[in-house]
Amino acid sequence: MTEPFLKTRLGETIDAPLLPPVTRGQKVVVPAGTTSLYRGARRVSKRAQTITVYSAYDGYLAQSRDGSLQSVRPSISWPGSGGYWVDCEVTVAIFEANGFTPVANTANVAAWEHYLAETETLPETVRP
């Protein structure tokens, strides 16, 4: 599976921000080896688990300190053991394990294109 991508004004290729492929209440398989954030620490799952999504967040483009654009993956949250929340990026492995098709977040891309077109001082990586 290949993810959608964008080309910056300098011709660099970056991953397009994606929309989460799930909605609240949907069952999702999180495969073994997936990194998640639980109780403030990153952990890697040892086995696949089926979770019920509580919330899903869109992927988006973000500008880093050096001015380059980076794609932030969509993420999902679900209640874990002990009343703690588990957060996880929706990775390629999750897309493949559940048969999801990646869909680009075109609204976020359009907002960035509008911002960059109207900004006088563009970051070095996106100057025309």
C-alpha positions in Angstrom: 0.0 0.0 0.0 1.3 3.5 -0.8 0.1 6.6 0.9 -1.0 9.7 -1.0 1.8 12.3 -1.2 2.2 16.0 -1.9 5.0 17.8 -3.8 6.2 21.0 -2.2 7.1 24.0 -4.3 10.7 22.9 -4.4 9.6 19.5 -5.7 10.2 17.6 -2.5 7.8 14.8 -1.8 6.1 14.5 1.6 3.2 12.3 2.8 -0.2 13.9 2.4 -2.1 14.3 5.7 -4.8 11.6 5.9 -8.2 11.5 7.4 -8.8 8.9 10.1 -10.4 5.8 8.5 -12.6 5.1 11.5 -15.3 6.7 13.6 -16.3 6.5 17.3 -17.5 3.1 18.3 -15.9 1.3 15.4 -13.9 -1.9 16.2 -10.3 -1.8 14.9 -7.5 -4.3 14.9 -4.2 -2.8 16.2 -1.5 -5.2 15.0 1.4 -6.4 17.1 4.4 -4.1 17.0 2.3 -0.9 17.0 3.6 1.9 19.2 1.1 3.6 21.4 1.2 6.2 24.2 -0.1 4.8 27.5 0.2 6.5 30.9 2.7 9.0 29.5 5.1 6.4 28.1 5.5 4.9 24.7 5.0 1.1 24.5 5.1 -1.4 21.7 2.3 -4.0 21.6 3.4 -7.6 21.8 0.2 -9.0 20.2 -2.6 -7.8 18.1 -5.6 -6.4 19.9 -9.1 -5.4 18.8 -10.1 -2.1 20.3 -13.2 0.1 20.2 -12.3 3.6 19.0 -13.4 6.4 21.4 -12.1 9.3 19.3 -10.3 9.8 16.0 -8.2 12.8 15.0 -7.4 14.0 11.4 -3.9 14.0 10.0 -2.6 17.5 9.2 0.3 19.4 7.8 2.5 21.2 10.4 5.3 23.6 9.9 8.5 22.7 11.8 10.9 25.2 13.4 13.2 25.1 10.3 10.2 26.0 8.1 9.7 22.7 6.4 6.3 21.1 6.2 5.7 17.8 7.9 2.8 15.5 7.6 1.3 14.4 11.0 -0.6 11.1 10.8 -4.2 10.7 12.0 -4.5 9.2 15.5 -7.1 7.2 17.5 -7.8 6.9 21.2 -9.5 4.2 23.3 -9.9 3.5 27.0 -7.2 1.2 28.3 -6.9 -0.8 31.5 -7.0 1.0 34.8 -9.0 3.9 33.4 -6.0 5.2 31.4 -6.4 6.4 27.8 -4.3 4.9 25.0 -3.4 7.0 22.0 -2.0 5.7 18.8 -1.0 7.0 15.3 -2.9 5.3 12.5 0.1 3.7 10.7 0.3 1.8 7.4 0.1 -1.4 9.4 -3.3 -0.4 10.9 -4.5 0.6 7.4 -3.5 -2.8 6.0 -4.7 -4.9 9.0 -8.2 -3.5 8.7 -8.4 -3.1 4.9 -8.7 0.7 5.0 -7.9 2.9 2.0 -5.9 6.1 2.7 -7.8 9.3 2.0 -6.0 12.6 1.9 -7.2 15.5 4.1 -7.7 17.9 1.2 -9.2 20.6 3.4 -6.0 20.9 5.4 -3.9 20.9 2.2 -6.1 23.6 0.6 -5.7 25.7 3.8 -1.9 25.4 3.6 -1.9 26.3 -0.1 -4.0 29.4 0.6 -1.8 30.4 3.5 1.4 29.9 1.5 0.0 31.8 -1.5 -0.9 34.8 0.6 2.2 34.9 2.8 5.0 37.3 1.8 7.7 35.6 3.8 7.4 31.9 2.9 9.6 29.3 4.6 12.7 28.5 2.7 11.6 25.0 1.8 8.4 26.2 0.1 9.6 29.3 -1.7 8.6 29.3 -5.4 
